[in-house]
Amino acid sequence: MYIDLGSFSWLILLFVIGGYWWRAREVKELALKAARAHCEQMNVQLLDYSTYQQRLRIKRGSDGKLHLLRTFQFEFSSMGEDRYLGKIEMLGKRMQHIELAPHRI
């Protein structure tokens, strides 16, 4: 059985897309865990227990290598009646920054 160059290229592309999707899912789960821990620490409630990706960029890390910088948003509540936005930045698999919008205490 022989594979021509076109079929091989499609196969490689499929593996690259699958690898990206797998890694993106893993980073999203890590962002959700970090958001949940930060909300508990700040004594606010994480709403919907979900994050969604808002932005994707390429940035050089402290190790000098290029990594994907993903910005995720999540919603939280301080008193159970209102919704506020929070943001978390993940550089590769590491959390770089997390912030909560001004809210009532």
C-alpha positions in Angstrom: 0.0 0.0 0.0 1.4 3.4 -1.0 0.3 6.8 0.1 0.8 9.7 -2.3 2.0 13.1 -1.1 -1.5 14.7 -1.1 -2.9 12.0 1.2 0.1 12.2 3.4 -0.3 16.0 3.7 -4.0 15.6 4.6 -3.0 13.1 7.3 -0.4 15.4 8.8 -2.9 18.3 8.8 -5.4 16.1 10.6 -2.9 15.2 13.2 -1.9 18.8 13.7 -5.5 19.9 14.1 -6.2 17.0 16.5 -3.1 17.9 18.6 -4.1 21.6 18.8 -7.7 20.7 19.8 -6.4 18.2 22.5 -4.0 20.8 23.9 -6.6 23.6 23.8 -9.0 21.4 25.8 -6.3 20.7 28.4 -5.4 24.4 28.8 -9.1 25.3 29.1 -9.5 22.8 31.9 -6.4 24.2 33.7 -7.9 27.7 33.3 -11.1 26.6 34.8 -9.3 25.1 37.8 -7.3 28.3 38.3 -10.5 30.4 38.0 -12.3 28.2 40.5 -9.4 28.4 43.0 -9.1 32.1 42.6 -12.8 32.7 43.1 -12.8 30.6 46.3 -9.8 32.6 47.6 -11.5 35.9 46.8 -14.8 34.6 48.4 -16.9 34.9 45.3 -19.0 32.4 43.4 -17.9 31.1 40.0 -21.0 31.0 37.8 -21.8 28.2 35.3 -18.5 26.5 36.1 -17.2 27.3 32.6 -14.7 29.5 30.8 -14.6 30.5 27.2 -11.7 31.6 25.1 -11.8 35.2 24.2 -8.4 35.8 22.5 -5.4 33.8 21.1 -2.0 35.3 20.5 1.6 34.2 20.2 4.0 35.4 22.9 7.5 34.7 23.9 7.8 33.1 27.4 10.4 33.6 30.1 12.2 30.6 28.6 12.7 32.5 25.3 10.4 30.1 23.4 7.2 31.1 21.6 4.0 30.0 23.3 0.3 30.5 22.7 -1.2 33.1 25.0 -4.8 32.3 25.5 -7.2 34.7 27.3 -10.3 33.1 28.8 -13.3 34.8 30.4 -15.6 33.5 33.1 -18.4 34.9 35.1 -18.7 35.2 38.9 -21.0 36.7 41.5 -20.2 38.3 44.8 -23.7 38.2 46.3 -25.6 35.7 44.2 -27.7 38.4 42.4 -25.3 39.9 39.9 -22.8 38.8 37.3 -19.3 40.1 36.7 -16.6 39.1 34.3 -13.2 37.8 35.1 -10.3 37.1 32.8 -7.5 34.7 33.0 -4.4 34.5 30.8 -2.7 31.2 30.1 0.8 31.1 28.5 1.2 27.6 27.4 -0.1 25.6 30.3 0.8 28.2 32.9 -1.4 30.9 34.4 0.1 34.3 33.8 -2.6 36.7 35.0 -6.0 36.6 36.5 -8.3 39.5 37.2 -11.8 40.1 38.5 -14.0 43.0 37.5 -14.8 45.5 40.2 -17.7 44.1 42.3 -19.6 44.6 45.5 -18.3 42.9 48.6 
